[in-house]
Amino acid sequence: MTAGQLLVASLFAAAIALFAGVEIMARREGSRVPSLGDVCGVVMRYRVGPLPVGRLAMFGFWWWLGWHFLAR
């Protein structure tokens, strides 16, 4: 593994750990931090006129994620 690949893998691991930490904080009793499900729900309800912009953004995100991690 080259130094660049190690750096990128470390950054992805740090991002996953950060998301897990925020989710754990959100699930504590009496927490004011929204969970990932709550955030996704708010994003999915976002509309601009008749266009469901939030749903399109979520679809685009999952498409990008799948393309980069599952297409190999």
SULURWO-V80681 format. One record per pair of residues at least 12 apart in sequence whose ideal C-beta (glycine too) atoms are under 6 Angstrom apart, sorted by the first residue. I is the first residue (numbers start at 1). J is the second residue. Records with the same first field share a line. If there is no record, write none. Layout:
# SULURWO-V80681
I=J + J
This chain:
# SULURWO-V80681
23=36
44=58
